[in-house]
Protein backbone atom coordinates (compact mmCIF):
# COMPACT_ATOMS: atom_id res chain seq x y z
CA UNK A 1 0.00 0.00 0.00
CA UNK A 2 2.84 2.38 0.90
CA UNK A 3 4.56 1.67 -2.42
CA UNK A 4 1.40 2.57 -4.37
CA UNK A 5 1.07 5.85 -2.45
CA UNK A 6 4.76 6.59 -2.97
CA UNK A 7 4.56 5.79 -6.69
CA UNK A 8 1.50 8.02 -7.18
CA UNK A 9 3.20 10.83 -5.25
CA UNK A 10 6.29 10.59 -7.45
CA UNK A 11 4.09 10.47 -10.56
CA UNK A 12 2.15 13.60 -9.51
CA UNK A 13 5.40 15.40 -8.71
CA UNK A 14 6.86 14.44 -12.09
CA UNK A 15 3.75 15.55 -14.00
CA UNK A 16 3.60 18.88 -12.15
CA UNK A 17 7.32 19.44 -12.67
CA UNK A 18 7.02 18.73 -16.40
CA UNK A 19 4.27 21.30 -16.78
CA UNK A 20 6.32 24.04 -15.16
CA UNK A 21 9.35 23.02 -17.24
CA UNK A 22 7.19 23.17 -20.36
CA UNK A 23 5.98 26.66 -19.40
CA UNK A 24 9.58 27.81 -18.85
CA UNK A 25 10.61 26.38 -22.23
CA UNK A 26 7.77 28.22 -23.94
CA UNK A 27 8.79 31.47 -22.29
CA UNK A 28 12.40 31.05 -23.43
CA UNK A 29 11.22 30.24 -26.98
CA UNK A 30 9.00 33.33 -27.01
CA UNK A 31 11.90 35.53 -25.87
CA UNK A 32 14.19 34.18 -28.59
CA UNK A 33 11.46 34.46 -31.23
CA UNK A 34 10.83 38.10 -30.29
CA UNK A 35 14.55 38.77 -30.36
CA UNK A 36 14.90 37.35 -33.87
CA UNK A 37 11.69 38.85 -35.26
CA UNK A 38 12.26 40.83 -38.44
CA UNK A 39 11.51 44.54 -38.72
CA UNK A 40 8.78 45.38 -41.20
CA UNK A 41 7.73 48.29 -43.35
CA UNK A 42 5.11 48.49 -46.10
CA UNK A 43 5.64 50.42 -49.33
CA UNK A 44 2.93 51.40 -51.83
CA UNK A 45 4.63 49.82 -54.83
CA UNK A 46 4.55 46.44 -56.52
CA UNK A 47 6.91 43.66 -55.48
CA UNK A 48 9.28 43.96 -58.47
CA UNK A 49 9.77 47.72 -58.03
CA UNK A 50 10.25 47.31 -54.28
CA UNK A 51 12.78 44.52 -54.83
CA UNK A 52 14.80 46.77 -57.13
CA UNK A 53 14.70 49.52 -54.49
CA UNK A 54 15.81 47.03 -51.79
CA UNK A 55 18.75 45.94 -53.94
CA UNK A 56 19.76 49.55 -54.68
CA UNK A 57 19.50 50.55 -51.00
CA UNK A 58 21.61 47.56 -49.93
CA UNK A 59 24.25 48.44 -52.52
CA UNK A 60 24.30 52.04 -51.27
CA UNK A 61 24.90 50.70 -47.75
CA UNK A 62 27.87 48.69 -49.07
CA UNK A 63 26.23 45.25 -48.90
CA UNK A 64 27.18 42.62 -51.47
CA UNK A 65 24.41 40.55 -53.10
CA UNK A 66 24.44 36.85 -52.14
CA UNK A 67 21.17 35.37 -53.41
CA UNK A 68 17.51 35.98 -54.08
CA UNK A 69 15.30 37.52 -56.68
CA UNK A 70 11.99 39.29 -57.22
CA UNK A 71 10.20 36.07 -58.16
CA UNK A 72 11.25 34.43 -54.88
CA UNK A 73 10.51 37.59 -52.91
CA UNK A 74 13.86 37.26 -51.16
CA UNK A 75 17.09 39.23 -51.05
CA UNK A 76 20.20 38.29 -49.08
CA UNK A 77 23.42 40.26 -48.85
CA UNK A 78 26.49 40.58 -46.64
CA UNK A 79 28.72 43.48 -45.69
CA UNK A 80 32.46 43.52 -46.10
CA UNK A 81 34.49 41.54 -43.60
CA UNK A 82 36.02 43.90 -41.09
CA UNK A 83 38.24 43.48 -38.09
CA UNK A 84 36.48 42.68 -34.86
CA UNK A 85 36.98 44.18 -31.44
CA UNK A 86 39.74 41.74 -30.55
CA UNK A 87 42.98 41.17 -32.44
CA UNK A 88 42.59 38.38 -34.98
CA UNK A 89 38.79 38.47 -34.93
CA UNK A 90 36.52 39.27 -37.87
CA UNK A 91 33.07 40.88 -38.10
CA UNK A 92 30.46 40.95 -40.86
CA UNK A 93 26.78 41.85 -41.15
CA UNK A 94 24.18 39.74 -42.94
CA UNK A 95 21.03 41.31 -44.40
CA UNK A 96 18.02 39.07 -45.12
CA UNK A 97 14.93 40.59 -46.70
CA UNK A 98 11.58 38.95 -47.51
CA UNK A 99 9.08 40.74 -49.72
CA UNK A 100 5.41 39.82 -49.84
CA UNK A 101 2.12 41.37 -50.85
CA UNK A 102 0.66 43.41 -48.03
CA UNK A 103 -2.99 42.96 -47.08
CA UNK A 104 -3.68 46.68 -47.46
CA UNK A 105 -1.93 46.77 -50.85
CA UNK A 106 1.66 47.42 -51.78
CA UNK A 107 4.59 45.34 -50.62
CA UNK A 108 5.60 44.39 -47.09
CA UNK A 109 9.37 44.35 -46.57
CA UNK A 110 10.60 42.21 -43.66
CA UNK A 111 14.26 42.72 -42.73
CA UNK A 112 16.55 40.78 -40.41
CA UNK A 113 20.13 41.93 -39.82
CA UNK A 114 22.55 39.62 -38.04
CA UNK A 115 26.10 40.15 -36.91
CA UNK A 116 28.58 37.39 -37.73
CA UNK A 117 31.64 37.31 -35.49
CA UNK A 118 34.59 34.98 -35.87
CA UNK A 119 36.54 35.19 -32.64
CA UNK A 120 39.89 33.90 -33.89
CA UNK A 121 39.95 33.92 -37.68
CA UNK A 122 43.68 33.15 -37.88
CA UNK A 123 43.56 29.87 -35.92
CA UNK A 124 39.93 28.76 -36.13
CA UNK A 125 38.69 29.83 -39.55
CA UNK A 126 35.06 29.03 -40.26
CA UNK A 127 33.89 28.97 -36.64
CA UNK A 128 31.65 32.00 -36.29
CA UNK A 129 28.63 33.01 -34.25
CA UNK A 130 25.57 34.83 -35.58
CA UNK A 131 23.62 37.23 -33.40
CA UNK A 132 20.48 39.08 -34.49
CA UNK A 133 20.90 42.85 -34.20
CA UNK A 134 17.98 44.40 -32.37
CA UNK A 135 18.84 47.95 -31.41
CA UNK A 136 20.75 49.25 -34.38
CA UNK A 137 20.09 52.25 -36.61
CA UNK A 138 20.84 50.02 -39.62
CA UNK A 139 17.13 49.13 -39.91
CA UNK A 140 15.95 52.74 -40.09
CA UNK A 141 18.76 53.71 -42.48
CA UNK A 142 17.82 50.79 -44.74
CA UNK A 143 14.08 51.57 -44.72
CA UNK A 144 14.75 55.27 -45.33
CA UNK A 145 16.97 54.47 -48.31
CA UNK A 146 14.41 52.11 -49.80
CA UNK A 147 11.81 54.88 -49.48
CA UNK A 148 14.18 57.40 -51.11
CA UNK A 149 14.88 55.07 -54.03
CA UNK A 150 11.14 54.49 -54.53
CA UNK A 151 10.41 58.23 -54.38
CA UNK A 152 13.20 59.18 -56.79
CA UNK A 153 12.00 60.16 -60.28
CA UNK A 154 12.52 57.48 -62.91
CA UNK A 155 14.92 58.41 -65.77
C-alpha positions, 0 to 999 in steps of 0.5 A: 500500500505504501509503495502505491502511495509513494509511486502516485506521489512521485508520478504527480510530482513528475507531471507537475514538474514537467508542466512548469518546465514546459511553461519555462521552455515556452517562455524562453522560446518566445523571448528568442522568437521576439529577439529574432523577429524581423523589422517590417515596413510596407511600401505602396509599390509592386513587389518587383519595383520594391525589390529593385529599391531594396537591392539599390538601398543595400548596394548604397549601404555597401552590402554585397548581393548573395542570393535571391530575386523578385520572383522568390521575394527574397534578397540576401546580402552581406557586408564587407568583412572587417576586423572585430573588437579583438585582435585576430577576430573578424566581423560581418553583417548579414542582411536578409529581406523577404518581400510579400504582398501586403494585405492593405496593398503594396509590398511588405518588406521584412528585414533581419540583420545579423552580426557574424563574429569569428573570434579567432579567424587566424587559428579557427577559420570558419567557426563564427557566431551569428547574433540578431541585431535588435537595437541598431540604426541600420534598420531605419537607415535601410528603410529610409533608403528604400523609401528614397529610391522608390520616391526618386524620379525614374529616368 
